[in-house]
Amino acid sequence: MLGPIISFMSDLTLVVLAAGMGSRYGGVKQMEGLGPSGEVLLDYSVYDAIRAGFGKVVLVIRKEMEPGFRQRITRRFEDRIAVEFAFQSMQPAPVTRDKPLGTGHALLSAAHHINGPMGVINADDFYGPSSFQLLAQSLAGMTGKSGVNIGFELEKTLSPHGGVSRAVCETCKDNFLIRIEEHTHISRTDQGIVGSFEGEARHLAPDAIVSLNLWGFGLDFLPFLREKFEQFLGALTDPQKEEFYLPTAVFQWIGERGATVELIQSGESWLGLTYPEDTSQAAAKLGDLIARGTYPETLW
């Protein structure tokens, strides 16, 4: 269990992307209880973030989700870390669209809550304690036009129950990102791991490093992100389905502004929820981590 209540003095902000619809999961997977006392994956991420030195968490949700999040989740740790909510609205989208505009827009929705270095995570992914330590250490020494991504091996991030979307990363010899490609429908097949990139089938190496939206940025990334989002809105060809992906914007930041984004591979075992059938496996893995002493049985 965490020790004394922290003072909230750290300027590190953790932005949690939690507004997704969970269409493949069939429900609000961000609120799926997996721990011994109904803890969700976000509980463990916030616990790890506090231990790594983050002083504030900003949850990006849809407005109608706020009561449930406050009652179900944030009341458990709001005395340990500053908690704020940002709302990803449908306002910039076409009237008939029924889902948010993507992870890049989600981060923009939190911009007015961010005053310093920021980490970014998905609410429905588990990254492990050392991943947050790596993120915090990188943010502490970050300069202008720079960022960091904590990546994972592709093979360890697949679901046995269906295809997933992953941003496949390519680096130069110094481990700085030079390319990011957002692949969809990735799954194991008789021919190996296969995904789709821009409508074309691609074979992917099992040890390819992928982004699971565990990012770190300084404030200078946000104006560029807003510029790219405005361009995205102006170029929509399929307004009902297209999304403004955060990894794509990072790749543009590197290519257009000369930003340097380091890729650091995490040694942690990732787990997450994409399909309902993933739930029992995720709960079992958390139970194993508790048994090994990585987390206390009573988290808060």
C-alpha positions in Angstrom: 0.0 0.0 0.0 1.2 3.5 -0.6 2.6 5.4 2.3 1.6 8.9 3.6 -0.5 11.2 1.4 1.6 13.0 -1.1 1.9 16.8 -1.3 1.0 17.2 -5.0 4.1 19.3 -5.5 5.3 17.5 -8.6 4.8 19.4 -11.9 4.5 16.1 -13.8 1.0 15.6 -15.2 -0.4 12.3 -16.3 -3.1 12.5 -19.1 -5.3 9.5 -19.2 -7.2 8.9 -22.5 -10.4 7.3 -21.3 -13.2 8.5 -23.7 -13.2 5.5 -26.0 -16.5 3.7 -26.8 -15.2 0.2 -26.4 -17.1 -1.0 -29.5 -15.2 -4.3 -29.7 -15.4 -4.9 -26.0 -19.1 -4.2 -25.9 -19.0 -1.9 -22.9 -17.0 0.7 -20.9 -13.9 -1.3 -20.4 -12.2 1.5 -18.6 -14.4 0.7 -15.6 -14.1 -3.1 -15.7 -13.1 -4.4 -12.3 -10.2 -6.8 -12.4 -8.4 -6.5 -9.0 -9.3 -8.2 -5.7 -11.5 -5.2 -4.6 -12.8 -4.3 -8.1 -9.8 -2.2 -9.1 -9.7 -1.3 -12.8 -6.5 -1.1 -14.9 -6.4 2.7 -14.3 -6.1 2.2 -10.6 -2.8 0.4 -11.1 -1.5 3.0 -13.6 -2.2 5.8 -11.2 -0.6 3.9 -8.3 2.5 3.4 -10.5 2.5 7.1 -11.6 2.3 8.3 -8.0 5.3 6.1 -7.1 7.2 7.5 -10.1 6.6 11.1 -9.0 3.6 12.4 -10.9 1.6 15.0 -9.1 -1.6 15.4 -11.2 -3.8 13.1 -13.3 -6.1 14.5 -15.9 -8.8 12.1 -17.1 -10.1 12.7 -20.6 -13.6 11.3 -20.8 -17.0 12.0 -22.4 -19.1 14.3 -20.2 -21.7 11.7 -19.4 -19.0 9.4 -18.0 -18.0 11.8 -15.2 -20.4 10.6 -12.4 -19.4 7.0 -12.9 -15.7 7.8 -12.9 -16.0 9.9 -9.7 -18.0 7.3 -7.9 -16.4 4.2 -9.2 -12.7 5.2 -9.6 -11.2 8.6 -8.7 -12.6 8.8 -5.2 -10.2 6.0 -4.2 -7.1 8.0 -5.0 -8.0 11.7 -5.0 -6.4 12.2 -1.6 -3.1 10.8 -3.1 -2.8 12.8 -6.3 -4.5 15.9 -7.8 -7.4 14.8 -10.1 -9.0 16.8 -12.9 -11.4 16.0 -15.7 -11.3 17.1 -19.3 -14.1 16.3 -21.7 -13.6 15.1 -25.2 -16.7 16.4 -26.9 -18.2 15.6 -30.3 -18.5 19.3 -31.2 -15.8 19.4 -34.0 -17.2 16.2 -35.6 -20.0 15.9 -38.1 -23.5 15.9 -36.5 -24.1 12.2 -37.3 -20.8 10.9 -36.0 -21.3 8.7 -32.9 -17.7 8.2 -31.6 -14.9 10.5 -30.5 -12.3 11.8 -33.0 -9.3 9.9 -31.8 -6.4 9.9 -29.4 -4.8 13.1 -30.8 -8.0 15.0 -30.3 -8.3 13.5 -26.8 -4.9 14.9 -25.7 -5.9 18.3 -27.2 -9.1 18.2 -25.0 -6.8 18.2 -21.9 -4.5 21.0 -23.1 -5.9 23.7 -20.7 -5.2 21.4 -17.7 -1.5 21.0 -18.6 1.1 23.4 -17.3 4.3 21.4 -17.6 5.8 18.1 -18.8 3.1 15.5 -19.5 2.8 11.7 -19.7 0.0 10.2 -21.8 -1.5 6.8 -21.3 -4.6 4.8 -22.3 -7.0 4.0 -19.5 -7.5 0.4 -20.7 -3.9 -0.6 -20.9 -1.6 -1.8 -18.1 2.0 -0.8 -18.5 3.8 -1.8 -15.3 5.7 0.1 -12.6 9.1 0.4 -14.3 7.4 1.9 -17.5 6.3 4.8 -15.4 9.7 5.2 -13.8 11.2 5.4 -17.3 8.6 7.9 -18.4 9.2 10.2 -15.3 13.0 10.1 -15.7 12.7 11.0 -19.4 10.3 13.9 -18.7 12.6 15.3 -16.0 15.4 15.9 -18.5 13.2 16.9 -21.5 14.1 19.9 -23.6 12.1 21.7 -26.4 10.9 19.8 -29.5 11.5 16.4 -27.8 9.5 13.5 -26.5 9.6 9.9 -25.5 7.6 6.8 -26.2 7.8 3.7 -23.9 7.3 0.8 -26.3 6.5 -2.9 -26.1 7.2 -5.9 -28.3 4.3 -6.5 -30.7 4.1 -10.2 -30.0 3.3 -9.5 -26.3 0.5 -7.1 -27.0 -1.8 -9.2 -29.2 -5.2 -10.6 -28.1 -6.0 -14.3 -28.9 -9.6 -13.2 -29.4 -9.4 -10.9 -32.4 -7.4 -8.2 -34.2 -5.9 -5.1 -32.5 -4.6 -1.8 -33.6 -0.9 -0.9 -32.9 1.4 1.9 -34.0 4.6 0.1 -35.3 7.7 2.1 -34.6 11.0 2.4 -36.6 14.1 3.9 -35.1 17.5 5.0 -36.1 20.7 3.6 -34.5 20.4 6.0 -31.6 16.8 4.8 -30.8 15.1 7.9 -31.9 11.8 7.5 -33.8 12.0 8.0 -37.5 8.7 6.4 -38.6 5.4 5.4 -37.0 2.8 3.5 -38.9 -0.7 2.9 -37.4 -1.7 -0.7 -38.3 -5.1 -2.1 -37.7 -6.6 -5.7 -37.6 -3.3 -7.2 -36.3 -3.6 -10.8 -35.4 -1.7 -14.1 -35.5 -2.3 -16.2 -38.6 -0.8 -19.3 -40.2 1.5 -17.0 -42.1 2.7 -15.2 -39.0 1.5 -11.9 -37.6 -0.4 -9.9 -40.1 -2.0 -6.4 -40.0 -3.4 -3.8 -42.3 -1.7 -0.5 -43.1 -3.6 2.0 -45.2 -5.8 -0.8 -46.6 -2.9 -3.2 -47.5 -2.0 -6.4 -45.7 1.4 -6.3 -44.0 3.5 -9.1 -42.3 4.9 -7.8 -39.0 7.9 -9.1 -37.0 7.0 -10.5 -33.6 9.7 -8.4 -32.0 8.7 -5.1 -33.7 8.3 -2.4 -31.1 4.9 -0.8 -30.9 3.5 2.2 -29.2 0.6 1.7 -26.8 0.2 5.4 -26.2 2.7 5.6 -23.3 4.1 9.0 -24.3 6.0 11.9 -22.8 6.0 15.5 -24.1 6.8 19.0 -23.2 4.3 21.8 -23.7 5.7 22.7 -27.1 4.1 19.7 -28.7 0.5 21.0 -28.1 0.5 23.9 -30.5 1.7 21.6 -33.3 -0.9 19.0 -32.4 -3.6 21.6 -32.6 -2.4 22.7 -36.1 -2.4 19.1 -37.3 -5.9 18.6 -35.9 -7.3 21.6 -37.8 -5.7 20.2 -41.0 -7.3 16.8 -40.3 -10.7 18.3 -40.0 -10.3 20.2 -43.2 -9.3 17.1 -45.1 -11.9 14.5 -43.9 -13.0 12.2 -46.6 -14.9 9.7 -44.4 -16.2 11.8 -41.5 -17.9 8.9 -39.8 -14.9 6.7 -39.4 -11.6 8.7 -39.7 -9.7 9.3 -36.5 -6.9 11.8 -35.6 -4.3 9.4 -34.2 -1.7 10.7 -31.7 1.1 8.5 -33.1 0.5 9.9 -36.6 0.8 13.5 -35.3 4.0 12.6 -33.5 5.5 11.2 -36.8 4.5 14.5 -38.5 6.1 16.5 -35.7 9.4 14.6 -36.3 9.3 15.0 -40.1 8.0 18.6 -40.3 9.6 20.3 -37.2 12.7 18.2 -36.6 11.5 17.0 -33.2 13.4 14.2 -31.5 11.4 11.4 -29.9 13.3 8.7 -28.1 11.9 5.1 -28.1 12.6 3.2 -24.9 11.6 -0.4 -24.7 9.8 -1.5 -21.6 10.7 -4.8 -20.0 7.3 -5.0 -18.4 4.6 -7.5 -19.4 1.7 -5.5 -21.0 -1.9 -6.4 -20.6 -5.1 -4.8 -21.8 -8.7 -5.2 -22.7 -9.9 -5.3 -26.3 -12.5 -8.0 -26.2 -14.7 -9.4 -23.4 -12.8 -12.6 -23.5 -9.6 -10.7 -22.5 -11.0 -10.0 -19.0 -10.3 -13.3 -17.3 -6.7 -13.4 -18.5 -6.1 -9.8 -17.4 -7.5 -10.5 -14.0 -5.3 -13.6 -13.6 -2.1 -11.7 -14.6 -2.9 -9.0 -12.0 -3.4 -11.7 -9.4 0.0 -13.1 -10.2 1.6 -9.7 -9.8 -0.1 -9.3 -6.4 1.1 -12.7 -5.4 4.7 -11.8 -6.3 4.5 -8.6 -4.3 4.5 -6.1 -7.2 1.3 -4.7 -5.8 -0.4 -5.0 -2.5 -3.7 -6.8 -2.4 -5.3 -3.7 -0.9 -4.1 -1.1 -3.4 -5.5 2.0 -1.8 
